[in-house]
Amino acid sequence: MKAQLITLILLSLYSSLFCQESTESIKEPSFKEKYKIENVVAPLVSSDPNFGNAVGFTTFTLFDLKEDVPTSTISFLGLYSNRDSHFLGAFGKIAPSKDWTHKFAIADISVKSQLELSEYPERVDYTTDILPVVFEPTYKFKNNLLAGLQLKYIDLSYSPDNAAGEEFLEAVDAEDVTSLSLGFTFGYDSRDNPFFPSIGSHSRLVLNYNGEALGHTTDSLCSKRILELL
């Protein structure tokens, strides 16, 4: 009877341990573990003659949407100044696959300008509001060549904060503008790591078309080149 009781106890202990190990072995990873999420949050302090003295924060998040794909990033930035100016922005680079990356940026910017000009009896106060949006899908070929599109939207507006500001904006013929830009991007990227590279090079060419039909005052074609050697 004692032997049967001891055997029953040992079997119960073995069964409980085995079940515990099995449960732990099939336990699904958490959301953070699944996408390998890493976060960094830091305070910001800024001083600029146009923007004012500002405090704020920035966040930077890295994550992987799938196995064996480049790391994606999303960052946020917020600033508020003693002039009631502010900057709120979100920026990111999403990599859904090995070949495709999608960059984006959107911001809400408001700058309270305070100018001391001898031509005006009082200080010139006016506000500039800017809403930029950028979207850029890019495809990477096997030989490290890059090609993509770049879409930009900008909404720019001015508003006077006093009589001198209204007179100044009229004198400089400041006009509210809403415009689009269409561009093509070409590049080469052989870096072993886009964040902490130890070898490789990165070059980029952007051709943008700013047409009257897209809200610009004149038709123009501009280019921008970025070159990084490591």
WOQUICOR-V48630 format. One record per run of one state. SS is the DSSP state (a for helix, b for strand, c for the rest). FROM is the first residue (numbers start at 1). TO is the last residue. Records with the same first field share a line. If there is no record, write none. Layout:
# WOQUICOR-V48630
SS: FROM-TO / FROM-TO
This chain:
# WOQUICOR-V48630
c: 1-1 / 26-30 / 35-37 / 49-51 / 64-71 / 82-85 / 95-99 / 116-123 / 141-144 / 161-162 / 172-176 / 190-200 / 211-211 / 215-219 / 230-230
a: 2-25 / 31-34 / 163-171 / 212-214
b: 38-48 / 52-63 / 72-81 / 86-94 / 100-115 / 124-140 / 145-160 / 177-189 / 201-210 / 220-229
